[in-house]
Amino acid sequence: MTQKHEIYIQRCFELARKALGQTSPNPLVGSVIVKDNIVIGEGFHKKSGTDHAEIDAIKNATQDITGATLYCNLEPCCHTNKKTPPCTNTIITSGITEVVISNLDPNPEVSGHGVKLLQDAGIKVTTGILTAEGEVLNEIFFTHITKLRPFIHLKWAQTLDGKIATNTHNSKWITGESARENVHKERNLYDAIMIGANTANQDNPSLTIRLNEQTSCKKRIVLAPSGKVTNDLKIFQDEFKDNTLLVTNSLESFPVDTMNCPLKGNELDLERLLKDLYNNGICSIYIEGGTKLLNSFLTHKVYDRISVYIAPKLLGQGLSPYYGPELSLMKDSLSFDEGIWTHFDKDMLFQNKRNLCLQA
């Protein structure tokens, strides 16, 4: 029975991934309805405000679902603090007699309560199927719900000797085209992309997402405490400029939305910054540097995932993503025990843990 449950929960994961990068602030959820060992309905949550996966599967059922089993990778919601009605009510009145779940919802308004409502209605409920995979799939949702801050993904490309740019800030291109294409897939998973003012001024990047010959754009955040950015940057002028947010302490006028953030010492207060962004609906951030910004997040150990693209090149002198504090003992270095390595032609990608989202 457990093996059977795992097969259908895996299918829920596959369905959920169809909406990668589209459901924030909601989780990725897929659902399967099975009757007499035959799949009679499938669905997934497509974006915030649309039907949840369970309701989508019920609507897509090809026959009467009375007596059927519903599979979903996350506990059905049971509260009314949503754009859509609670799923538990519909499940209870649908005739479904069993529900199989991967993960309980970490949201205190739901966690365990949805299961109890189903059980109180006489529905058999099984939980804990492939929970580790379910947690990885919804790492963004689980993190922002439990930590009340955005999920932080640090990304950089470097040479074999750990340099992300020359001393003149030139970095085009460290890695090859295949690795850079994967970056666009990663960008698509998050609510926002963040860079520092130096990177904005030196590289003048677009920070768009180019997939399947289409260009889209998430929120673009530039940290510029002093306000030293030029007004002719692409992200201030292009068709997506309304998606750009400048975080600064400067009183100057800029051609995009701005947000003030206080300093802590000689840098932005990261805790306050992330709290303010979270309160403004940013649940996940893909941070692409440069060196000062990456070093700040690494030094304060404020990150949930890192992606390091490594090219078979030596630069010698150059800029590094991490330069402090100075350590005298190797045991005090930042260490990543769950390293996962992936090939992209001549380049390698190191991630500190498995990324289920981008697996086929």
N, C-alpha and C positions, 0 to 999 in steps of 0.2 A: 504493500500500500504506500509506503514512504517513497519508493522509486516512482510509482505512478504520480504521486503528488509532485515530486521534483520535476518530472517531465512537463507537467502543465504550468508549474511556477516558472520554469525556464521560458516557456512560451509567453508568459506574462511579462518577463523581462524583455523579450524580443519586441513585443508590442509596445511596451513603455518607451523603448529607445527610438521609436518612430517620431517621438516628439522632442528629441534632444534639443535643448536650448530654447524651448518654446513655452514651457509651463510655469516659469517663475511667477510668483513666489511658491507655487504649488509643486509637489513632487512628481516624479515620473512614475506613472502607474499603468499597468496593463491588466486585463481581466479576460478570463476564459470560462465559458459555461459548458459543462459536460453532462450528458444524460445517456445512460446505458452505454457508457464507454465511447460515446461519439461527441465530438465538439459541435455544439449547435449554436454557439454565439461567441464572438470575440469583440473586444473593444479596447480603447486606450484614451487617456486624458490628453487632449490636443493642445489646449492652452487655458489659462485662467479665464473663468467665466463660462467655459463650455462644459458639457456633461463630463462627470467623472467616469473613470474607466468602467466601473460596475454598471452604471446606467447605460453607457454606450454599448456594452456587451448585451445587456438585456434587450435594448432596442433592436440590436442586430440579430437576435435569436431567430433561427429559421423554423422553430416549432415551439410548442408549448413547453415552458420551462418548469412546470410543476414537478417536484421530485428531483430536480437537477442539483448538481454541485457547482458552486461558483468559486473560481480561483482568482485571487488578486494578490499582488506582491506587497500591498500595504493595507493595513486595517481600514475598513470602510469608515467614512466620517459619520459622526452622529450629532454634530452641533449645527446651529443655524448662523454662525458667524462666518458665512461664506456667501459667494455670489450665486451658489446653487443649493438646492435643498439637501438635507442629510441623506446619504445613500442607504443607511440602515433601514429607514422607513420603507423605501421602495423594495429592498431585498426581503424584508419581513412579509410584505403583502404580495410578493411575486409568486410565492409557491415554492421557492428554493428551499431545500431541506438541509443543505450542508454548505459551509463556507470554509475554504482552506486559504490560509494567509502566510506570507513570508514574514513580514515585519509588523510589529505593533507601531502605531503612529506615535512619534515622540512628543507631539503637541499635547500638552496637559489637558486640553479640552476634549481630546479624543482617546488618548492612550489607555487601552483596556476597557474604556466605556463602550466603545462600539461593539467589541466582542461580547460584553455582558448583555447589551440590549438584544443582540442576536440570540444568545443562549437563553435569555429570559423568555424569548418568543418561541423556544423549542427547536431552534436551529442548531445542528451540530457544528462546532467550530474547532478547527485544527490550526494551530499557529506554529511558528518556528521552522518553517521549511526553507532551507537555503538562506538563512538569515544573514550570513556573512556577505554573500553576493548581493543581497538586497540592500545592505547598508552601504556597500561600495557604489552601487547604482545610484542611490539617493544620498550620497555623501554631502552634496550641497544643501539639500533640504534638511537633513539631520543636523548639520552643523549650524545653520542659521537659526533653526528652531531652538536648539539646546544652548548655544553660546550667545544668542541675541546679537550677532554681528555677521557681516558678510563672510562667506567662505573665501579663503585667500589662496590663490594659485600663483606661485612665483615661476616665471619662465625666463630663461636666457639661453643664448647660444654662445659657445666659447671654443677657443682653440684647445689643443691638448695641454698647453701650459696655462690654461685657466684665464685667458684674456678675452674680454667681450668686445673690445674695440682697441684701436691704436691710441696713442697718447693725444692724437689730434681728433679723437672721437669718430674715426671712420670704422664702420662695421659692415659695410655692404660688399660682398656677402660672406659671412663666415661659413654658413652651411649651404648645401645644395638645394635645388628646387623641390625635391621630394620631401625633405624635412620642413621646408617653409610651407608647403601645402598642408602638412599636418598641423601646423600652427593655426591655420585658418579654421580647421576642424575644432581645435581646442578653443579658439576665440568664441566660436558659436555656442559653446556650452554655458557661457557666463553672461551676467547682466551688464557688466562693464569691463572695459579695458583701461588700465591705468599706466601712465608714464610720468616721469619728472620733467621739469622745465628744460633742463639741459638736453635731454633726449629730443624733446619737441623742437628746440631751436636748432640742434645739430643735424638731426635726421629728417625733420619735417615730414613725419609719417602720415599716412592716411588713416591707419588703424581701422580699416574696413574689413569685412569678411567676404572673401571671394571663393565661392563654392558653386560647382555645377554651372560655371559661366555666368553666374549672377553675383551682384555686389549688394551687400546689405550692411547694416551698421548697428551695433549696440551702443550703449552709453560710453562716451570717451571722456576720461577724467585726466586732467593735467594738474599735477601738484606744483604750484609756483608761489611759495610763500612771499617772495619779494616782488612778484609780479613781473619779473624780467622775461617776458615772452613777446615775440614780435606778432603784430596783428595780421600779418600776411601768411600765417601758417595755413596749410591745407585744411586742417580740422576747424579753422575759424572761417573758412571761405567756401567749402564745398557744399554739395546738396544736403549733407547730413549735419550741417553746423549746429542745428537745433539739438543734436544729440551730444554736444560737447559741453562739459562742465569744467570750469577753471576754479581750483581751490587755492585761495590766496589770502594774504593779509593786506594786500595793497588796496588803496582807495581809488586807483586809476579806473578808467572806463575800458571795458573790453567788449568785443563784438559777440560774445557768447554769455551764457548764464554763469554766474560766479557764486561761490560759497565761501564764507569766511571760516577759518579754522585757527585756533590759537596755537602759539608755539610752546614747546616744552624744551627748555634749553635753547639750542640754536636750530631746532628742527620742528616740524609739525608734530603735534600731540597725536600719535597714532591711535590711541584708545578713543580719544574724542572724535577724531576723523572718522573712524569706522562706525562709531555709534551714530554720528550725524548722517552718514551715508545710508546706514541701515534704516534709520528712521525716515529716510527719503525713498525707501523702496528698493535699495540696492542690496540684493541678497547674496551676490557672488561677484568676485573681482579677479580678473586675469591681469597680473602685473608684469609688464614687459620691460621695466627698467627706466632709467639706466642705473649706473653703478651706485650712486648715492641712495636712490630709492630702494634698490634691492638690498644693499647693505643694512639699511635701517630696519627693514622687515626681518632680515636674517638675524641681526644682532639682538633684536627684541623677541625673537622666536615667535613672531606672529605670522604663521602660515599653516596651511592644511595640506597642500600638495606642492611639489616642485617638479618642474620639467627642465632638464638641462640637456640641450642639444650640443653634442661634442663633435667637432670637425677634426680630421687628421692634418692639422696645421700647427706650426709653431710660430709665435709672434715675437717672443722675447719681451721687449718693453711693451706695456699697454695697460689698459684699465681692467680691474677685476670686479666681480660682483660682490665680493666679501673681503673686507680689509680690516676688520677689527671686532672686538678688542684684541690686542696682541696677546698671544698665548705662549706659555713656556713649556707646556706639557701636551703631548699628543692626545692623551686621554680626555682633554678638555675641548677637543675640536667638535664641531657639529658632525654628528654621525647618523647615517640613515641605514637601518638594519634590513628593511624590506625592499631593497633596490631591485627594480625591474628594468631590463635593458631591451631596447628595440632597435633594429637596423633600419636606416633610411639611406639606401645606396651606400656611399662611403661614410656617411655620418652615423652616429649613435645617439639614441635618446635614453637618458637615465631619468627614471621617476622613482620617488621615494615609496610608492606603493602602487598596487595594481589599479589600472584605469579600466573598469568594466564598461564605461560609457562608450568608448571608441572601439571596442571589440566588435567583430562581426557577429 
